[in-house]
């Protein structure tokens, strides 16, 4: 499922127009991203939890040349599925 499929599904289930469903989906995505950028957790009971994890700097290798490269530290989004989502797909 891609974003357009998601918007169509939200529109069908909620009775919204596709334009309104697109606004709703975009608002949810932006809200989650804004909260994660502020280093806050987003917990949707029954669905899951979005968090930010810190990946430390490290050293890796270029797969083509084999030379060592430095990998910068980074903040990465992480999603942990909730009980309701796990049960829905089991």
C-alpha positions in Angstrom: 0.0 0.0 0.0 1.3 3.4 -0.9 0.2 6.9 0.3 -2.4 7.2 -2.5 -3.9 3.8 -1.5 -3.9 4.8 2.1 -5.7 8.1 1.3 -8.3 6.2 -0.7 -8.8 3.8 2.1 -9.2 6.5 4.7 -11.7 8.3 2.5 -13.7 5.2 2.0 -13.8 4.2 5.7 -14.4 7.7 7.1 -16.7 9.0 4.4 -14.4 11.9 3.8 -13.6 13.2 0.3 -10.2 12.1 -1.0 -9.0 15.7 -0.7 -10.0 15.8 3.0 -8.5 12.4 3.6 -5.2 13.5 2.1 -5.2 16.5 4.4 -5.9 14.2 7.4 -3.1 11.7 6.4 -0.6 14.5 5.8 -1.5 16.1 9.1 -0.9 12.8 11.0 2.4 12.3 9.3 3.6 15.8 9.9 2.5 15.7 13.6 4.4 12.5 14.2 7.5 13.8 12.4 7.3 17.1 14.4 7.0 15.3 17.7 9.9 12.9 16.9 12.0 15.9 15.8 11.4 17.4 19.3 12.6 14.0 20.7 9.2 13.1 22.0 7.6 9.7 21.8 4.3 9.1 19.9 2.2 6.4 21.5 -0.9 5.2 19.7 -2.5 2.7 22.0 -3.4 -0.5 20.2 -1.3 0.5 17.2 2.3 1.1 18.3 4.9 3.6 19.5 7.2 5.8 17.4 10.5 6.8 19.1 13.8 8.3 18.2 17.0 6.3 18.8 20.6 7.5 18.6 23.0 5.6 16.5 26.6 6.4 17.6 29.4 7.3 15.2 31.4 4.4 14.0 33.7 3.1 11.4 32.7 1.1 8.3 34.1 -0.1 5.1 33.4 1.0 1.5 32.1 -2.2 -0.1 33.7 -1.4 -3.4 37.2 -0.4 -2.4 37.4 -1.9 1.1 38.8 1.4 2.5 37.7 2.5 6.0 35.2 5.3 6.2 33.8 7.2 9.2 30.0 6.9 9.8 28.4 9.9 11.5 26.2 9.6 14.5 22.6 9.9 13.6 19.1 10.1 15.1 16.8 7.4 13.6 13.1 6.9 13.9 12.0 3.6 15.3 8.5 1.9 15.4 7.5 -0.7 17.9 4.1 -2.4 17.1 1.5 -2.5 19.8 -0.5 -5.5 20.9 -3.6 -4.6 18.9 -1.6 -4.4 15.6 0.2 -7.6 16.4 -3.0 -9.4 17.0 -4.7 -7.9 13.9 -2.0 -9.4 11.6 -1.6 -12.8 13.3 
